[in-house]
Every structure is written in C-alpha cells, then in structure tokens.
Amino acid sequence: MEKSNNNDHKIVVCRACDHIIHVTNKEGVKSSCPICKAPLSTYNTSLQKVAIVAIAALILILPSLLEPFLSVSVFGIKKDVALISIFSILKTDWSILLYVFSFFAIVLPIVMLYIIVLVGYFNIKVTKFLCNLYSFSHFFCMVDVFVLAILVSLIKITSLAKVEYHIGFILNFIFAILLIYCYSRCRPRRLWDMLKASNLDESLIGHRALDKNVFLCNHCFFAFKGEKEIETCPRCGKKLKKRSKHILQRVLSLLFAAIILYLPSNMYPIMFTEYIGKNMGSNIIDGVIALWNLNSKFVAIVILTASIFIPIFKILAISYLIYSVKFTNLKRPHNLSFLYRLVAFIGKWSMIDVFVVVIMTSVVRFTGLIVINPGFAIISFCSVVIITMFAAEEFDERLIWDRYYERK
C-alpha cells in the first residue's frame, strides 16, 4: 500500500476515502488523512523495540497461567485457583468454551508475539504465510477484553465469597499491558509492507485511487495500478475488483444471521448458579439487575453496555451505513466514516460477557456449595459477536465516499 520516498515519507492510499496522499513517517509522529481525518498506519516505533517487549510478554505467559491467581473462601472452605484450572474444568463440561477461551485469549496472542520476535529481533524473512497468520492472530486477539472480564468477574465473585489475590494475578495483568503495547505498535500492514512495498508514482497524489485505476487490496492493503476489471494482488494473491457489487448484500446477510442469534442469546440463561442446593438460571439482564442490587453499579453498566447496547448499536449502525450508501444523498461523509470506525473498534468488546462466564465457571466451583455452569445462550451470544465483527470488516468504508462524490 505504501511507497517510501525516503525513510521519513511515504505515499499511501487512504483505506477510508480512497485518496492517494503523502504522509510523514517519523518516529513519534502520528499521521491522519487530510481529507477524511482517518488515522493512517505509520511506523512510529522501532520494530526491534516492540520485539523486546514481546519477549518480555512471552516470558510471563507460563508463570501467569501456572502461579496461583487468587484464593476464594466460602464458609471456611478455601481454594487456590490458577488460570490453568480453566482448562481442567471446561474440558470436562464445556469443551467448546475452552476452545473459544484458548483461541482468543491464549493461542492467538502467543502466535502474534512469536511472529513479532522472529521478525523484529531475529530478522526472520517475512513470508506470505507469516503475514496471513499474523493478520488473523491480530484481528482476533482479545487479551484486553479478557483483562476487563477478569475485573468484572472479581467484583461478582466478591459478592459470593472472600477473595485474596496472588502473584499470578499481577503477572497476568503485566502480561496484558505488554501484549496491548505490541498489538498497537505492530499492525499487520507493517509486516505486509516488509514483504513487498508499493510503487505508486508521486503524480497520483491528490487523486482518488478509483479515478486513476489504482487497486487497493482489502486484505493486505497493497496498492497498485491495474487496467483490467479484475486484478490479482501482487502481494497476497487475492483476486480484486475496484469495488465489489455484492458487498452490501454480504454484509446484510451477516446482519440477519446476527439478529436471529441475538434473540436466544438474551432470552435464555447465559449461566446457571447452584448455591446451597438451589439451581438458578440467569440471562444477561438478570445478571445486570443482580449486580445493580448488590451496589456494583459500575460493573452492571459495563455488562449492560457491552452485552446489550453494543451488539444492538453495531447492528443498527451497520444497517444505517448500508441504507445511507444505497439510498441517500450523502452530505456529511465524515460523520458516517467516524461511525464506521467506531463500530469496527468496539466490535470485540461484547465478548466480555463470554469471558466472564468462563472465569466464573472455573474459579467459583465448590463441590456441593457453589457451582456455576454456562448456559446455551453463551454460545449464541459468542456467535453474535463474531458475526458482527465479520460484518463490520466486510463493509467497505470507501463506498461512503464513492456515494458522496457521485452526488457532489
């Protein structure tokens, strides 16, 4: 997608408004598109520095999983819990939740960190496979969501039992901070550009890529000149059109699937709590009300926002974007672009309730006293989150600006 004129400057195609622009690429300087104000990916931190932080994060993984995370005491019964206990408990009862947790919160973050270390510290040659693997891992990395879920779970647990924190809790928190740093400083585009750089000419600056027969790959962000209706990306090999005629239909199909799954995810119990012989099921709203009554108003608001408002907001916002692009004369494309970027940013945060159930199931399991089990709705809700993430990723933000310039 980029061409470096020297170490401090490059030519980019804005993924939002499709303009070809010239930006500064100095360490510590953040760039944005002068047309639509969208943030642009610039390499303002040395990859070697990021790799050193990634090494530190990798060192902390095993102790953060194996060391005692916390102790939970109820009626004189005390149990030390490590995060690794999640595997032994969920493997027996809910293996599918184990796979979800392991995939998003452990496996993909580790893969991402290892690739950063290999490329940034050991100077391993970047390959197409490595770039694809890193892009996938980066997109689905949810350690930040998991950390917030831990905090929410602990507040819930303290209403049922006495909690003491141990070294595993501190190590896991430090690991999460280091990982988030690496996540934000090494975007997938950075590795793709190490594989092959674009060669756009400076005479294209100021024009829209669509008007100058410039293709922009929505997978690896590579920009190149092409004359055919369908071209093959020289970097990742994906078949490309300047604009797909069926994007809106695909996004709409994903939204319908999300809406269908959203109903049972809120109607049926998301978890069951067995406490002193009583077994009670609770859906998301029940959990919010219970937290509010326990004076955990902040946590109740967090769960209500992440699990109810955000999924609804994403569905409505994407629907509005489709309607605007298809049927209206756009006068303020900046506002719609901001709305789209907001939807893309908040997409994964609804997974917080899934992780809360995973943690509660694993930590608060006392034989004959307290047993928490996931409900069917957790699978439905997890599917809603992932489908809406794909819907936001599938939508092409450039269509907003295409519509604006058509009617201008």
Secondary structure, 3 states (H helix, E strand, C coil): CCEEEECCEEEEECCCCCEEEEEECCCCCCEECCCCCCEECCCCCCHHHHHHHHHHHHHHHHHHHHCCCEEEEECCEEEEECCCHHHHHHHHHCHHHHHHHHHHHHHHHHHHHHHHHHHHCCCCCCCHHHHHHHHHHHHHCCHHHHHHHHHHHHHHHHCCCEEEECHHHHHHHHHHHHHHHHHHHCCHHHHHHHHCCCCCCHHHCCCEHHHHCEEECCCCCCEEECCCCEEECCCCCCEEECCCCCHHHHHHHHHHHHHHHHHHHHHCCCEEEEECCEEEEECHHHHHHHHHHCCCHHHHHHHHHHHHHHHHHHHHHHHHHHHHHHHCCCCCHHHHHHHHHHHHHHHHHHHHHHHHHHHHHHHCCECCCEEEEECCHHHHHHHHHHHHHHHHHHCCCHHHHHHHHHHC
